[in-house]
Structure formats: C-alpha cells, structure tokens
Amino acid sequence: MQWHPNPTERRAHASLKWSTFPDSELPLWVADMDCAPPPCVIETIHQATDHGIFGYGTEPKGFRHAWVEHLRNRHQWDIDPDWIVPVAGVVPGMRFALMAHPEIRHVLTPTPAYPYFKTVPSIERRTEHPIALTRIGDTLEPSLTHIRDTLDSLTEPSAILWCNPHNPGGTVYSKECIQTLVTTASKHDTLIVSDEIWADLILDGQAHIPLGLIAPNDQPTITLMAATKTFNVAGFGCAVAIIPEPKTRARFQETLIAMPHIAPLAYAVTESCLRDGWHWHRELIDALKCNRSRVLDWAVTHPEFEVTTGRATFLAWIESHHQKDLSERFARQGVRLSPGTPFGSETAVRLNFGTNPATLDEALRRMDAALL
Ligand SMILES: Cc1ncc(COP(=O)(O)O)c(C=O)c1O
C-alpha cells in the first residue's frame, strides 16, 4: 500500500474530496483516502473490462460466503448466510431501516454523529434525540443511563442509530457497553441499527464486537457493514445489512423494491477485497498509525483544542468548545475540513488524515498559520 504522491491529480477525476472546493485548498474532509486500493481490485476491474459486457447483474455466487468467512475469521461472528441482505450503501441501508418501520417515531443518535445519522431521521420525519457523548480519557463515550432514561420517557416506538467504531470520535465500544445497549433496547422494544462500516479500520488491535454477536438472534437488530471504507473503494457502492430476526429482515427486504441495484462490478470488487485485500490492509493500518501520530503531535501544541482520534478510523475530531468559525478560518488558510455543525457541534471540525504525510504536514502547518 502506498499513498498517492500527488493526490491533486484526483481533481481531474471528479473526486468529491478533491474537486468540490477551490484548488488552493487541501481537502481533508470527506472520508476517503488518497491511495489506490489493493491490487486485487485492479485485477477485478481488468477482468470485467476484458469481458466487456455490462448488463444487469445478480449477486455473485461467492459474495455472501465471502462475508460469512470474513465475519467468522476476523470478528468471531458466525452468521447464517440467509441473514445477509445486500444494499447499495450503508447510508441507504440506514434509510431503508427506518422506511421499513414507519411506526418508529423516535430515533436516538449518539452525538457528535456522522451527519446522515441526523439527516436520515429528519427526512424520514422522525424525532431525533441526540445522546451526548462525553470525552473520558482520550475517547468519546456514551451515557448508557441517558439512553435508558430517554427510552423510559418515550411512549411511541423508537430506534437507536448506533455507530461502532464511532465516526467522528473513533471509539471502539466494549463488549460490556454493547451488552448494556442490547439489554436496554430489548426492555424497551427498541430497534438497534448498528453502522459498523469502520469495523476493519481499528488501528490499535482491539477486537471489534459486532452488535449481532451480542444481541440474541430473535431481537430486532440491523447491522450494516461494507468493505468500501476499509479498502478505499467508496465509489463502488456495495454494503450488507445483516438481520438475524426474520420479520425484521422481511420488512427490510420489502423496502428494497424499485431501489437502485448494486452494480456487478461493485459486488465483485467487494468480494475480491474481502478475500485478497488483507496484505494491503496490514500496510494501510501501519501507514494510518504514522499519520495519526502526526495529528496527535500537532494536538500537543494546541492545548486549546480537545483532539480525539480514538482507536479506529482515519479521522480526528477537533473540538474547541467556543470557536464557531473554525472551519472557515482553516479554509481561509487553505485547508478544508468537515465543519462540526452537521455532526452536532458548531465548535468542532473533523479532519481526515488518510492522505500522504507531506500533504498532511502541509495542512497542519496551514492550520497553525490560521490560528496565529
Ligand atoms: C459511519 C459511516 N457510515 C456510512 C458511511 C457511508 O457509507 P456508504 O458510502 O456505504 O453509504 C460513512 C462514510 O464515511 C460513515 O463514516
């Protein structure tokens, strides 16, 4: 795995990250990385172009088996292949989960949260209940008591949109935490939708505990996973919803009618990564750890901020608690970060350190200049 030496070239390829803002800005915002994916992805694409026909596709025979093996080998979660429902993305999966349950009126979102955790309940016209995460040591932790009290106060059906590992904070939730969450949800007949797209980007070797490993199979849960974030192939929309409980699964499947298909190449790319991408992945984790150290070194020189990277992701959450114009300030100095407001904090910004070290160092230097 190697960082691209000159990621500005991405501007010529309609990259959301590089083509949205002026060329004078270094974009460290939307969560993709400035590197090529594992070689197996390029091979898979070559095979498809050599064949040269691009009609409607169907789920490849090995696709769910690749997921079953992956979850067993890397996350000790033994699943029935029938529990898998392929979807064109994790965010669409989150929306389908709510569309499938119109009776659910309330949605709890640990906050700060990846913005779609707020926009999806809003466009689905449900009431959002932010559950504030607090910084304990160097990680953002939820108050499980707050979740319980909120559920106690609600008289209509509810869901929890959970994110593990957490974007933007990088928290990897413990087994005890997930156990308490599952028990609380069960007592309140609450659906848990667990977005685990970051499960394979844990930098410090902790185990990822899938929600479905802890929850009983007859409890309504929807676990959303994808290989797209891990292997930097976000342009090939493909994800899976893993739904052990049959009624919840049937309702979810019904919402998929007349929705976009997964492109055959996206299926094939995901399957190839799950099978053959792991050597590349080991190198990626080392490269991300080096970049995270650069960000944490920068943080030491800025005690006015709480900088949280947690144990996973390639994101840093930079919280000032009082400066509302941080993202504009950094942008004026030529660094584009994600503003905190859509995440639920107007005094924070999120930095994506998935780029080459030279670009990252230059961005941190410009951020220093912005703060003078
Ligand atoms: C927590 C989380 N969920 C979902 C997504 C996007 O998923 P998809 O592209 O499969 O819709 C992201 C992308 O950054 C994310 O951070």
PDBQT file of the ligand as one rigid body, heavy atoms in Angstrom, charges set to zero:
ROOT
HETATM    1  C1  LIG A 401     -20.304   5.925   9.806  1.00  0.00    +0.000 C 
HETATM    2  C2  LIG A 401     -20.457   5.922   8.332  1.00  0.00    +0.000 A 
HETATM    3  N1  LIG A 401     -21.495   5.299   7.772  1.00  0.00    +0.000 NA
HETATM    4  C3  LIG A 401     -21.675   5.266   6.444  1.00  0.00    +0.000 A 
HETATM    5  C4  LIG A 401     -20.795   5.904   5.594  1.00  0.00    +0.000 A 
HETATM    6  C5  LIG A 401     -21.037   5.887   4.118  1.00  0.00    +0.000 C 
HETATM    7  O1  LIG A 401     -21.476   4.638   3.713  1.00  0.00    +0.000 OA
HETATM    8  P1  LIG A 401     -21.935   4.363   2.219  1.00  0.00    +0.000 P 
HETATM    9  O2  LIG A 401     -20.983   5.090   1.324  1.00  0.00    +0.000 OA
HETATM   10  O3  LIG A 401     -21.848   2.876   2.076  1.00  0.00    +0.000 OA
HETATM   11  O4  LIG A 401     -23.338   4.841   2.095  1.00  0.00    +0.000 OA
HETATM   12  C6  LIG A 401     -19.700   6.583   6.136  1.00  0.00    +0.000 A 
HETATM   13  C7  LIG A 401     -18.769   7.289   5.253  1.00  0.00    +0.000 C 
HETATM   14  O5  LIG A 401     -17.896   7.983   5.676  1.00  0.00    +0.000 OA
HETATM   15  C8  LIG A 401     -19.525   6.589   7.527  1.00  0.00    +0.000 A 
HETATM   16  O6  LIG A 401     -18.495   7.207   8.101  1.00  0.00    +0.000 OA
ENDROOT
TORSDOF 0
